[in-house]
Structures are given as C-alpha cells and as structure tokens.
C-alpha cells in the first residue's frame, strides 16, 4: 500500500477507489483505473501507471500482484482493504480482510508503522512529521527532478502548475543556488 501510494502520488481518497477488477498487470508496469479522483471534474476517472521496479521485494507492482494472489482478491472489491487489527496483532494467521476499503485511521497507522521501521524514528516523531499526504508529496518531490513537468503534472492529476508546485520540496542546496547565481 505504501509503495503504491508513493509511486502513484495517491491521496488516501484516491486509494479508496483502487478496485481489483480495474487493475491490470503488464510485463513492464501496472495500470490502475481510478473511478473517482478528488479533482476529476468530468467524472471520467483516471489511469495511474506504475512501472515495475528491479527488486521484487520493494516493487509496488510485484507487491500488489502478491497481495491479490495471496488474499485471493477478484472482482469489484477494494485492493486496499481494512482488517481487524486486534486479530492481526494477536492471531495473525486468523486475520482476514473485511471487504471494505481501509479506513483513514487504519491507513494512517500502517503508514506510520512502515515509516517507524524504515527510519528508526519513534512513534511520536513519525506522527508529528508524516501523514498519508506525505507519501504523495515525497513521491512527487523525487519524480519532479527526473521527468518532464507535463508528465509529472498528469501523473499526479494536478490541473494547474501552481497546485503541482505545492508538492515539490526543493533541497537547501537548490534553494541556495538562486542567491549564488547573483554572484555577490
């Protein structure tokens, strides 16, 4: 879930509308048709393209394929479903997906758990610093430096350049290059 949200620039509200039946896998990528998106003015939906990575253990496409296969998901059901967290904690083999989209508090908890494991930060630090929107912003910041702005804006489903720019964080060195260019 975390990798898909990061690489697809997905908001939590976008993630709710990723249906198994509308996800297609190809040798080089996956395509997910989002039936609804926050800024979909014409209610046409939007296709999100996510390329396959080189490492199966971190590739969002391979992880989505594994989730669908292991959970035996098919049809018009949410790809990212909620589950009984208590059962998963104390009886992980008995935990089952509930068939509904993952609720925001559970999604946020899972994102925080993932970030705690990967950063080594405390729960309080992670909660203070990151939320689900951070995945969209983080993925956008990395991609903005490597692809054309038009493709970047289309992938994130931003209608205006100014809204897309809000998700790009420039590193300090890049920000300092402006005043260095003045040559004083």
N, C-alpha and C positions, 0 to 999 in steps of 0.2 A: 504494500500500500504506500509506504513512504517513498520508495523509489519511483513508483508510477506518478504520485503527486508531484515529486520534484522534477522528473523529466518531462511530464506533460503540462507543467505550470498549472496544475489543477487546484482550484479552491476546494474547500470542503463541500460546498454546494454543488460543484461540478462532479465531484467524486460520487455523490449520491445517485447520479444518473449514468453510471457506467454499468450497462446491462451485459450479462454474459453473452446473450444471443447477438449483441451488436458489436462484439469484439472479434476481430479477425486476425489470425496469425499468418505471417509470411516468412520465408527463409531469412529475409533481411530486416523485418520490422513487424510491428503490430499496429492496427488501426482500431480506434475505439470511436464509435459514433455516439456522441453525447446528444441525447434527445432534447435536453434543456441546458441552457447556459445563462449565467447571470445577465449578460449583455446581448443576448440573441434577440435582436429587435424584431426580426421577421419570423421567429419561431421555426427556423429551418433546421436547427441542430448544427452540430459542428463535428468534424472528424479530427481527432487528435492522433498524430503519427508519432510513434516512439521507436527509434532504431534499436536493433539488438546490440547488446554490449559484447565485449570479448570474453568476459568472465561470467560463467553461468551462475555462480553464487551471488553475484551482485546485479545481474542484468534484470531490469524490471520486466522485460518481455518473458524471459525464461521463468521468472518468479510467478508471473500471472498465469502462465501455462501450467506450472506445477500446482498452483492454488486451484485452478479449475479442475485439473485431473484428480488431485488428492481429495478434494471436497465433493467431487462428482457433481459439479455445477453444470446446469444446462438450462436453456430456455430464457424467458424474460425474468431473470432474477438478478438482484444486485451482485456485482462482482465482489464488492467490499461490504460484507455483512457483519452485523453485530453478533455477539455471543455472550453467554453467561460468564462474566469474568470470574465470579466466585468458583464456579465449577472448573473453569480452566486453570485456576490457581491451585486448587486442592485435588482435583481429579482430571488432569489434562487429557487423558485418553477418553474421558466421557464428555468432554466439552463439545458442543455442537453449535453450528451456525444457526441463527434464528430466522433466516429467510428474509429479514428486513434490512434496509440499509443501516450502516453503522451510525449510531447517534453521535452528535458532535462531542459530548464529554468523553465518550469512549475513544473516539478518533484522536482527540487531543491527548488523552492519557497514553495511547500507543505511540504517538509521535514523540512525546516526552520520554517514554521508556527507551525508545530507539536512540534518541539523542543523548540520554544519560550513558547508555552503553558505549556509544561511539566517541563521545567527547570526554568521558570520565568526570563530568561535572556533577554536582549534587542535584537532587531533585528540585530544590528551591532555586538554584541558579538557572537551571534549564527552564523552569516555569516562568521565571522573571524575564528571560531573554527571548524565548521562542514560543510560537504558536503554530497552528496549521498553516497560516498565511505565510510563515517564514519559508516553507518549502517552495511555494510559488515564487517568492522573492529571491530565494537562494538559487534556484534553478535558472531564473531569468537573468540574474547577475552574471553567472558563468557563461551562459549562452550568448548574451548580448555582445560579449567581446569576440565571439568566434563566427557569427553568422551575419548575413545582411539584416539590416533593421526591418525591412519589409517582411522577411520570413519570421523574424523574431516576433514582430507585432501580430502576425497572422497566427502563429503557434499559441500565443498567449490570449488570443481573441480580444485584443485591445482595439477599440475603434479609433482612438486618437493617439498620436505620438506622445502627447503630454501624459496620458494615463499610463502608457507603457514605461515612460521615463521614471515614474514613481517607484518602479520595481527594481531599478538598476542602482546598485550601490557601487560607487567608484572608490577604489582603494586610495589611501592617503597619497601615495606617490603620484597617482594620476591627477589628483586634485592639485597637488603642488606644482605640477607641470605647467599649469596656467600662469602662475606668478613667475616661475622660472623662465618662461618664454619672454617675459618682459625685459630680461637681461639687465636688471639693476645690480 
